[in-house]
Amino acid sequence: MIGIVLILIIVVIWVAKRLARYFLQQQKPLAAKAVVGIMLLIQLVLVYYFMKMMMTYILRLLNIFYNQ
């Protein structure tokens, strides 16, 4: 599941760059700003879920060192 979230983050970044460049070439800066803003919100949600999933592994790792 963690790999899927990482792949989704990378794909969203790639799509955002391509769409922003396309709209800037078409002389539509407001559309480019809107695309970047929406993609940024999507990326924030994906990073939140990634960190939420990683927290269990981090706590398990810290627990190993704490109990030694």
N, C-alpha and C positions, 0 to 999 in steps of 0.2 A: 504494500500500500504506500509505503514511503517513496518507493521508486516511481510510482504512478504520479504522485504529487510533484516530485521533482521534474518529471517529464512534462507535466502540465504547466509548471512555472516557466520552463524553457520555451515551450510552444507559445505561450501567451506573450512572452517577451518578443519572440520572433515575429509573431503576427502583428503586434503593436508597432514594431519598427517598420514593417513593410507597409502597413496601412497609413502610418503617419507620413512616411516618405511619399506615398502615392498622393495623399491629399495635399501635401506641400507642393508637389510638382503640378497639381491641378489648380494651384493658387487658391486653396480653400483652407486657410489657417485655422478658422474656427472649428471646422470638422476635424482637423488634425488634433487640436487641443481636446476636443470632446473624446476622440478615440483614445488618446493617451490617458485622459482622466479616468475613463471607464476601465481601461486595461490595468491602470494602477490600482484601482479598487479591487479588481479581480485578483491581482497579484498579492495584495495585502491579505485577502481572505485565504488564499492558497498557502502563503507563508505562515499564517496563523495556524492552519490545520497541520502543516508540516512540523512546526514547533510543538504543537499539542501531541502529535504522535511520537516525536523524539523524546518528550519529557519522560516517558516510562523507561526508555533505554538509559537516559542520563541518570535517573534516580537509581536504577539498578546498578549502574557502574559506580556511582558514588557510594552506594550501600556496600559494595564489595570492598572498597578501600576503607570505609569507616569501621567495618567489622574485623579488620586484620589486626 
